[in-house]
Amino acid sequence: MPQLQSDDVKISLILADDHPIVLEGIQAHLKKDFRFEILATVNNGAQLLSCPLLSNADLILMDLNMPGLDGLKALDLLKAKNLKSKIIILTNYHSPELIKDCKLKGAHGYMVKSDELKNLESAIIKVLDGIPVFPVLKEKQLNSSFSYFDDFLKKYKLTKREVEIIRLVCQNLKTKDIADRLYLSEFTIHTHRKNIMRKLEINDSTLALYDFAMKNQLITPN
């Protein structure tokens, strides 16, 4: 990325988030800095992938929990496009497992929305300079132990096996990997997952399980 000397050279951005207030806030903040030019704003992963200006962006700032095509799936599809664009995830999810997965899927940075907005510019510049921007994960967070609580199990009518599967899903293991690890069939894992979603009354998505697991401290926050 060349050094910016004047208004003639801009860092072009695309913002992807389904919350208008978030989009408007980021736009208003970045427009104060002459270095940035916002090419487009979109509300979900599908709109992002079909954006006609996608290939022109230096950087994509993207939420994870978006309707339709979420950020995790969008990361996979963006990686397959071999774009020049760098990608920073901006999300509410403060999960070591999710941070690692986004990094593996090709994200160049990861910021939590509770972070100060003033740190966004420096994160963008670092990423464009080839410096990854990810929260530092402590060893105890990378290898955190997991305990089951009777009150928690009773409240949600979950079995210990179902809670174990929730945690494995949040580690981004595929159904086959979970089945192999637990010495169960893939059909059994699918059945467990279906029962979990029914009991928790949530959508059948990895991000929905992340949200539930974080709120109930089933995975250790950063």
Backbone bond lengths (Angstrom), bond angles and torsions (degrees), N, CA, C in turn:
res aa  C-N    CA-C-N  psi(-1)  N-CA   C-N-CA  omega(-1)  CA-C   N-CA-C  phi
1 M - - - 1.461 - - 1.522 109.49 -
2 P 1.346 119.48 120.59 1.459 121.02 -178.37 1.517 111.85 -68.04
3 Q 1.322 115.30 153.86 1.456 120.29 176.49 1.526 108.86 -65.64
4 L 1.311 116.92 137.91 1.458 120.85 -179.44 1.519 109.52 -85.98
5 Q 1.335 115.13 121.81 1.451 120.00 -177.69 1.533 112.53 -107.79
6 S 1.337 116.81 -23.81 1.455 119.41 -176.11 1.511 110.21 -156.13
7 D 1.327 115.23 -176.70 1.459 120.33 178.67 1.519 112.16 -68.98
8 D 1.343 117.61 -10.35 1.460 120.72 -177.17 1.525 112.14 -72.25
9 V 1.325 117.22 -23.63 1.456 121.33 -178.60 1.518 109.00 -113.69
10 K 1.305 115.72 119.63 1.460 120.50 -176.31 1.525 110.51 -122.39
11 I 1.311 115.50 152.43 1.460 121.67 168.80 1.518 106.93 -90.48
12 S 1.308 116.31 115.98 1.468 120.65 -175.71 1.519 110.87 -90.46
13 L 1.326 115.87 133.18 1.464 122.39 -173.72 1.523 111.51 -126.16
14 I 1.337 114.99 148.43 1.457 121.71 165.72 1.520 107.38 -121.73
15 L 1.326 116.76 132.05 1.463 122.09 -178.98 1.519 109.61 -108.10
16 A 1.332 116.28 131.22 1.466 121.31 179.94 1.521 109.46 -126.18
17 D 1.332 116.18 111.37 1.461 121.68 179.58 1.526 107.63 -161.99
18 D 1.316 117.30 141.95 1.462 119.53 -177.70 1.520 113.09 -90.44
19 H 1.339 118.28 5.03 1.461 120.97 178.68 1.528 109.54 -106.97
20 P 1.337 117.88 111.18 1.473 121.14 -178.40 1.529 113.40 -54.77
21 I 1.327 117.00 -37.29 1.463 119.98 -178.49 1.521 110.28 -64.15
22 V 1.333 116.29 -40.18 1.471 120.30 179.02 1.522 109.81 -64.76
23 L 1.339 116.60 -47.19 1.462 120.68 -179.94 1.527 111.10 -59.97
24 E 1.323 115.77 -46.48 1.461 119.47 -178.57 1.521 111.46 -64.88
25 G 1.331 116.32 -38.71 1.460 120.07 179.77 1.515 112.18 -65.56
26 I 1.337 117.07 -44.71 1.464 120.57 179.44 1.531 110.53 -65.74
27 Q 1.337 115.67 -43.06 1.464 118.92 178.89 1.524 111.19 -59.94
28 A 1.312 116.37 -47.66 1.467 120.49 -178.39 1.522 110.54 -60.86
29 H 1.325 116.26 -39.19 1.462 120.34 -178.94 1.526 111.58 -69.05
30 L 1.329 117.20 -47.65 1.465 120.58 -175.58 1.523 112.51 -72.99
31 K 1.316 117.41 -26.93 1.461 119.84 179.67 1.526 112.29 -67.02
32 K 1.319 116.76 -16.38 1.465 120.64 176.89 1.526 111.71 -73.52
33 D 1.322 117.21 -16.14 1.466 123.08 -177.25 1.529 108.95 -105.91
34 F 1.333 117.59 119.13 1.464 121.35 -175.00 1.524 112.61 -62.34
35 R 1.331 117.27 -17.75 1.465 119.65 -175.57 1.530 113.16 -71.87
36 F 1.316 116.99 -19.10 1.464 119.91 -171.14 1.524 112.86 -108.86
37 E 1.329 114.23 141.03 1.455 121.88 174.30 1.528 108.42 -130.21
38 I 1.314 116.90 122.77 1.460 121.06 -179.50 1.523 108.78 -90.87
39 L 1.320 115.96 111.50 1.456 121.09 -177.59 1.522 112.21 -75.26
40 A 1.331 116.28 -39.31 1.467 120.18 -175.77 1.516 109.98 -163.81
41 T 1.331 115.42 157.48 1.463 122.11 170.45 1.528 107.48 -124.97
42 V 1.336 116.20 140.02 1.461 121.32 179.81 1.518 108.74 -134.13
43 N 1.335 116.10 163.48 1.465 121.04 -173.03 1.523 114.78 -107.77
44 N 1.324 117.82 -7.38 1.465 119.53 178.57 1.531 110.17 -160.62
45 G 1.324 115.17 173.90 1.450 120.35 -176.65 1.512 114.13 -63.84
46 A 1.323 116.88 -36.26 1.462 120.53 -179.75 1.527 110.92 -64.64
47 Q 1.335 116.28 -43.68 1.463 120.19 177.23 1.519 110.90 -63.23
48 L 1.321 116.45 -37.70 1.461 120.48 179.25 1.522 110.93 -62.36
49 L 1.323 116.62 -48.45 1.459 120.67 -177.06 1.525 112.71 -66.64
50 S 1.322 117.06 -26.85 1.460 120.60 -179.74 1.526 112.79 -96.39
51 C 1.324 117.48 1.40 1.460 121.55 -178.45 1.533 109.65 -63.31
52 P 1.327 119.14 124.66 1.463 120.88 -178.25 1.527 114.43 -65.04
53 L 1.326 117.08 -17.65 1.461 121.28 -179.43 1.526 112.75 -98.21
54 L 1.330 116.70 7.44 1.461 120.68 -175.04 1.526 112.57 -56.25
55 S 1.307 116.97 -44.92 1.468 120.29 -176.80 1.518 112.80 -71.02
56 N 1.339 117.54 -12.30 1.470 120.88 -179.24 1.524 112.85 -91.26
57 A 1.307 117.23 -10.50 1.466 120.60 -173.83 1.519 111.91 -78.16
58 D 1.322 115.27 136.05 1.472 120.18 171.54 1.514 109.96 -77.12
59 L 1.338 115.84 -33.12 1.463 119.75 -175.82 1.520 110.70 -149.01
60 I 1.321 115.17 141.27 1.459 122.79 175.31 1.524 108.12 -112.11
61 L 1.312 115.68 125.72 1.467 121.62 176.48 1.518 106.49 -106.18
62 M 1.335 117.44 114.77 1.464 120.54 -166.38 1.523 113.40 -133.05
63 D 1.320 114.57 135.82 1.463 121.74 171.52 1.529 108.71 -78.56
64 L 1.321 116.90 163.86 1.468 121.05 177.10 1.518 112.31 -97.39
65 N 1.315 116.26 -45.55 1.467 120.18 -173.14 1.519 110.33 -88.81
66 M 1.340 115.78 82.43 1.459 121.94 179.80 1.528 109.16 -119.74
67 P 1.321 117.98 150.69 1.470 120.37 -178.47 1.525 111.77 -69.04
68 G 1.329 114.95 156.44 1.465 119.24 178.65 1.509 110.78 74.50
69 L 1.296 116.68 -104.51 1.465 122.73 178.32 1.519 108.37 -94.67
70 D 1.334 117.23 109.02 1.457 119.35 -176.08 1.530 111.64 -79.85
71 G 1.336 114.95 177.21 1.451 120.31 -175.00 1.514 114.85 -64.72
72 L 1.330 117.59 -35.63 1.466 120.08 179.67 1.526 111.03 -64.02
73 K 1.329 116.43 -45.24 1.463 119.89 178.50 1.527 110.56 -68.00
74 A 1.329 116.08 -37.97 1.466 119.97 178.73 1.522 110.87 -63.09
75 L 1.325 117.77 -36.99 1.467 121.03 177.75 1.523 111.05 -59.21
76 D 1.324 116.78 -44.69 1.467 120.54 178.84 1.528 111.04 -59.72
77 L 1.325 116.42 -44.44 1.467 121.09 -177.00 1.525 111.61 -72.26
78 L 1.323 116.93 -35.18 1.459 120.24 176.83 1.526 111.16 -66.56
79 K 1.329 115.29 -40.04 1.464 119.82 178.73 1.518 111.03 -60.93
80 A 1.333 116.58 -38.23 1.470 121.18 -179.39 1.524 112.00 -68.51
81 K 1.336 117.84 -21.37 1.464 121.32 -179.26 1.526 112.94 -80.18
82 N 1.343 116.87 -14.08 1.474 121.13 179.95 1.533 111.84 54.53
83 L 1.301 115.90 46.62 1.463 120.87 179.34 1.521 111.22 -74.79
84 K 1.319 115.60 159.35 1.466 120.08 174.10 1.527 110.88 -75.50
85 S 1.317 116.17 -19.67 1.460 121.66 -172.18 1.523 112.35 -63.82
86 K 1.325 115.94 138.79 1.455 122.26 167.84 1.530 107.73 -85.61
87 I 1.323 116.19 158.67 1.472 120.39 -177.17 1.529 110.00 -130.64
88 I 1.323 115.09 127.58 1.463 120.92 171.87 1.525 108.00 -115.90
89 I 1.312 115.94 127.54 1.459 121.66 175.09 1.524 109.01 -85.58
90 L 1.316 116.19 129.82 1.467 122.05 176.14 1.519 106.87 -123.40
91 T 1.334 117.34 110.62 1.454 120.77 -167.34 1.522 112.33 -146.33
92 N 1.332 115.69 166.93 1.468 121.34 173.20 1.520 111.86 -85.42
93 Y 1.338 117.59 -15.24 1.455 121.67 -173.69 1.525 110.94 -79.95
94 H 1.323 115.31 119.39 1.454 121.76 -177.33 1.532 108.36 -112.10
95 S 1.320 115.62 66.15 1.459 121.34 -171.41 1.521 111.29 -121.59
96 P 1.338 118.22 126.49 1.469 120.10 176.34 1.520 112.83 -56.61
97 E 1.344 116.98 -40.17 1.460 120.26 -179.25 1.524 111.01 -63.64
98 L 1.331 116.18 -41.88 1.457 120.32 -178.70 1.522 111.16 -70.75
99 I 1.311 117.45 -37.77 1.468 121.38 176.65 1.520 110.08 -59.71
100 K 1.326 116.62 -46.59 1.467 120.44 179.92 1.519 111.22 -63.44
101 D 1.324 117.08 -39.32 1.458 120.00 -178.32 1.527 111.05 -67.91
102 C 1.326 116.99 -41.30 1.466 120.05 178.59 1.529 110.76 -62.90
103 K 1.311 115.98 -38.14 1.464 119.90 177.69 1.527 110.63 -63.72
104 L 1.328 116.52 -43.70 1.460 120.40 178.86 1.524 112.18 -64.83
105 K 1.328 115.98 -31.31 1.465 120.34 -178.68 1.527 113.05 -83.03
106 G 1.323 116.85 0.51 1.458 119.09 173.28 1.510 116.88 109.89
107 A 1.340 118.61 2.27 1.464 119.63 176.90 1.530 109.66 -67.90
108 H 1.320 116.11 146.57 1.466 121.51 -179.41 1.527 112.24 -102.78
109 G 1.334 115.89 -10.98 1.448 120.24 178.74 1.520 110.33 -158.51
110 Y 1.331 115.52 162.23 1.466 120.86 -177.22 1.522 106.90 -150.19
111 M 1.316 116.35 119.62 1.456 121.32 178.70 1.520 109.82 -128.39
112 V 1.310 115.98 144.58 1.458 121.80 177.74 1.525 108.34 -95.38
113 K 1.325 116.84 139.95 1.459 121.24 -174.36 1.527 113.19 -64.13
114 S 1.313 116.94 -16.48 1.462 119.43 176.84 1.528 111.50 -77.91
115 D 1.336 116.99 -10.01 1.459 121.14 176.71 1.525 109.26 -66.90
116 E 1.333 116.65 160.48 1.454 120.28 179.90 1.520 110.27 -72.70
117 L 1.329 116.04 137.11 1.459 121.34 -176.83 1.524 111.67 -61.45
118 K 1.324 116.77 -28.66 1.459 120.23 -178.01 1.535 111.94 -65.24
119 N 1.330 117.27 -18.34 1.469 120.49 179.36 1.524 112.61 -81.25
120 L 1.331 116.54 -9.67 1.460 119.95 -175.38 1.527 112.11 -66.04
121 E 1.326 117.01 -44.67 1.462 119.87 -178.49 1.526 111.82 -59.25
122 S 1.334 116.13 -47.18 1.467 119.51 -178.41 1.526 111.15 -64.43
123 A 1.344 116.82 -34.66 1.464 120.08 177.70 1.523 110.44 -65.41
124 I 1.323 116.86 -41.89 1.468 120.64 178.71 1.518 110.80 -61.68
125 I 1.324 117.30 -46.71 1.461 121.25 -179.34 1.524 111.27 -62.81
126 K 1.333 116.77 -43.31 1.465 120.08 179.08 1.525 111.32 -60.14
127 V 1.330 115.97 -46.27 1.460 120.15 -178.55 1.529 110.53 -62.07
128 L 1.326 117.31 -42.76 1.459 120.49 179.50 1.530 112.01 -69.47
129 D 1.318 116.69 -21.08 1.470 121.16 174.76 1.527 112.13 -87.35
130 G 1.338 116.00 5.39 1.457 120.17 177.42 1.516 114.92 87.62
131 I 1.332 116.79 14.49 1.470 121.05 -179.36 1.527 108.60 -105.47
132 P 1.328 119.12 111.60 1.470 120.89 179.52 1.525 110.79 -62.17
133 V 1.308 116.41 144.54 1.467 121.85 179.27 1.522 108.42 -122.31
134 F 1.329 115.19 99.00 1.463 121.29 179.02 1.519 108.91 -134.27
135 P 1.343 118.20 146.98 1.460 120.16 174.50 1.526 110.54 -59.16
136 V 1.302 115.90 142.83 1.462 120.52 177.91 1.522 109.17 -76.67
137 L 1.332 116.16 124.41 1.460 120.88 179.95 1.525 109.92 -97.02
138 K 1.317 115.20 128.23 1.450 120.31 179.29 1.523 109.83 -78.85
139 E 1.300 115.68 154.72 1.469 120.93 -176.48 1.516 111.76 -57.31
140 K 1.316 116.77 -39.04 1.468 119.10 -178.54 1.522 111.55 -68.35
141 Q 1.354 115.97 -23.06 1.456 119.37 177.46 1.516 111.03 -80.61
142 L 1.335 116.44 -32.03 1.452 120.17 179.20 1.524 111.23 -71.70
143 N 1.319 116.16 -28.53 1.466 120.46 -176.63 1.524 111.00 -126.17
144 S 1.320 115.05 41.74 1.460 118.90 -175.56 1.521 111.58 -69.36
145 S 1.302 115.33 142.09 1.454 120.25 177.68 1.518 109.20 -83.45
146 F 1.303 116.52 167.18 1.470 120.77 -175.12 1.512 108.43 -132.93
147 S 1.305 116.80 131.00 1.463 120.52 179.24 1.512 109.23 -123.33
148 Y 1.309 114.82 151.03 1.458 120.74 -177.93 1.531 109.08 -106.18
149 F 1.305 115.29 137.77 1.453 119.94 -176.54 1.523 108.91 -115.20
150 D 1.334 114.67 127.91 1.462 119.76 -177.16 1.529 112.27 -58.57
151 D 1.336 116.50 -42.47 1.458 119.27 -179.83 1.516 111.44 -62.78
152 F 1.317 115.73 -39.98 1.468 120.75 179.22 1.522 110.24 -63.94
153 L 1.327 116.70 -45.34 1.460 121.04 -179.56 1.528 110.96 -62.35
154 K 1.327 116.16 -40.93 1.465 120.11 179.94 1.521 110.99 -67.07
155 K 1.312 116.38 -40.72 1.456 120.97 -176.85 1.526 111.46 -59.42
156 Y 1.325 116.36 -44.43 1.463 120.35 -176.48 1.531 113.12 -101.94
157 K 1.334 115.52 2.09 1.465 121.27 178.86 1.537 111.68 57.61
158 L 1.329 114.19 35.36 1.461 120.15 178.77 1.520 110.56 -93.55
159 T 1.315 115.94 151.52 1.460 120.93 172.10 1.530 108.57 -92.60
160 K 1.318 116.01 164.21 1.465 119.25 177.58 1.528 110.73 -61.99
161 R 1.320 116.41 -36.56 1.459 120.28 178.54 1.521 110.72 -62.91
162 E 1.340 117.39 -41.14 1.462 120.67 -179.74 1.528 111.39 -66.13
163 V 1.325 116.67 -39.31 1.461 119.75 177.81 1.524 110.12 -66.07
164 E 1.327 116.53 -37.71 1.458 120.93 177.18 1.530 110.52 -61.53
165 I 1.312 116.34 -40.61 1.469 121.18 179.58 1.531 110.45 -68.16
166 I 1.326 117.69 -38.23 1.464 120.45 175.99 1.524 109.71 -57.43
167 R 1.310 116.14 -46.45 1.467 119.92 -178.03 1.531 111.43 -65.11
168 L 1.319 116.73 -39.00 1.463 119.93 179.34 1.525 111.04 -68.02
169 V 1.324 116.58 -37.87 1.470 119.75 175.81 1.527 109.73 -61.92
170 C 1.327 116.64 -40.18 1.465 120.94 179.38 1.519 112.59 -70.05
171 Q 1.325 116.93 -12.90 1.465 121.26 172.05 1.526 110.55 -90.18
172 N 1.344 114.85 6.58 1.461 122.63 175.86 1.528 113.41 65.73
173 L 1.330 115.64 31.50 1.458 119.90 173.72 1.528 109.22 -82.20
174 K 1.307 115.62 141.12 1.457 121.05 177.43 1.528 109.20 -76.15
175 T 1.338 115.15 164.35 1.467 120.43 -178.40 1.529 111.35 -55.25
176 K 1.328 117.22 -44.49 1.466 120.71 -179.46 1.528 110.99 -62.57
177 D 1.347 116.37 -40.90 1.468 120.01 179.90 1.525 111.31 -65.11
178 I 1.339 116.03 -40.52 1.466 119.87 178.27 1.527 109.93 -65.19
179 A 1.321 115.74 -43.05 1.471 120.39 179.40 1.525 110.73 -60.79
180 D 1.324 116.71 -43.84 1.470 120.37 179.78 1.523 111.40 -64.74
181 R 1.317 116.28 -40.75 1.465 120.17 -177.62 1.529 111.53 -67.29
182 L 1.347 115.90 -37.20 1.464 120.21 -176.55 1.533 112.83 -95.30
183 Y 1.339 116.06 1.93 1.477 121.24 -179.07 1.526 111.17 57.95
184 L 1.344 114.17 43.58 1.458 120.77 177.93 1.525 108.77 -124.62
185 S 1.322 117.11 168.55 1.457 120.46 177.42 1.531 109.45 -83.16
186 E 1.330 116.12 158.78 1.457 120.52 176.70 1.532 110.33 -62.58
187 F 1.332 116.33 -35.21 1.462 120.06 178.06 1.531 110.62 -61.21
188 T 1.335 116.26 -41.32 1.468 120.34 179.50 1.527 110.74 -64.08
189 I 1.336 117.08 -40.06 1.462 120.62 178.68 1.523 110.21 -64.88
190 H 1.326 116.84 -43.29 1.464 120.78 176.79 1.528 110.93 -58.84
191 T 1.331 116.39 -41.50 1.462 120.70 179.70 1.521 111.18 -65.08
192 H 1.336 116.16 -44.54 1.465 120.32 177.39 1.532 110.22 -58.75
193 R 1.326 116.07 -45.41 1.465 119.62 -177.05 1.531 110.80 -64.33
194 K 1.308 116.41 -39.99 1.460 120.67 177.56 1.523 110.18 -61.44
195 N 1.332 116.95 -42.58 1.465 120.99 179.05 1.530 111.40 -66.20
196 I 1.330 116.07 -37.76 1.465 120.59 178.68 1.525 110.33 -61.18
197 M 1.322 115.82 -47.98 1.464 119.77 -178.85 1.534 111.44 -63.02
198 R 1.331 115.26 -37.87 1.467 119.19 179.22 1.524 110.18 -65.39
199 K 1.317 117.33 -45.29 1.463 121.07 -178.37 1.529 111.96 -66.56
200 L 1.320 116.67 -38.56 1.456 120.44 -176.94 1.527 112.38 -86.27
201 E 1.334 115.86 -13.35 1.464 122.19 -179.29 1.525 110.91 56.76
202 I 1.340 115.75 50.03 1.455 121.51 178.18 1.517 109.00 -127.71
203 N 1.334 115.59 165.19 1.452 121.21 178.46 1.523 110.50 -69.12
204 D 1.313 116.12 150.13 1.464 120.34 -179.89 1.522 109.39 -80.51
205 S 1.323 115.78 80.87 1.457 120.96 177.47 1.518 109.35 -145.68
206 T 1.311 116.07 152.50 1.459 120.79 179.37 1.517 111.01 -62.29
207 L 1.337 116.99 -39.72 1.457 120.01 -178.50 1.525 111.98 -66.04
208 A 1.324 117.08 -35.29 1.468 119.84 176.84 1.524 110.37 -63.37
209 L 1.334 116.06 -39.23 1.467 119.62 177.66 1.528 110.90 -69.86
210 Y 1.330 117.86 -37.23 1.467 120.79 174.62 1.519 109.98 -57.06
211 D 1.323 115.36 -47.55 1.455 120.52 -177.75 1.520 110.46 -59.54
212 F 1.330 116.58 -47.35 1.459 121.21 179.45 1.531 110.50 -63.24
213 A 1.336 116.69 -45.70 1.458 120.83 -176.39 1.528 111.89 -64.18
214 M 1.316 116.74 -37.88 1.463 120.18 179.69 1.516 111.00 -70.44
215 K 1.325 116.60 -44.27 1.464 119.82 -179.11 1.523 111.99 -62.72
216 N 1.332 115.65 -28.57 1.465 119.97 -178.52 1.518 113.05 -105.59
217 Q 1.330 116.00 14.28 1.464 123.32 174.30 1.533 112.91 58.41
218 L 1.321 115.84 35.64 1.463 119.69 175.37 1.520 111.03 -81.99
219 I 1.322 116.25 -21.52 1.459 121.72 171.80 1.514 107.29 -125.72
220 T 1.313 116.70 148.80 1.452 121.37 -172.01 1.528 110.35 -82.35
221 P 1.340 118.71 123.26 1.456 120.51 177.58 1.509 110.41 -70.88
222 N 1.338 114.48 157.25 1.475 119.07 -179.55 1.511 110.45 -73.12
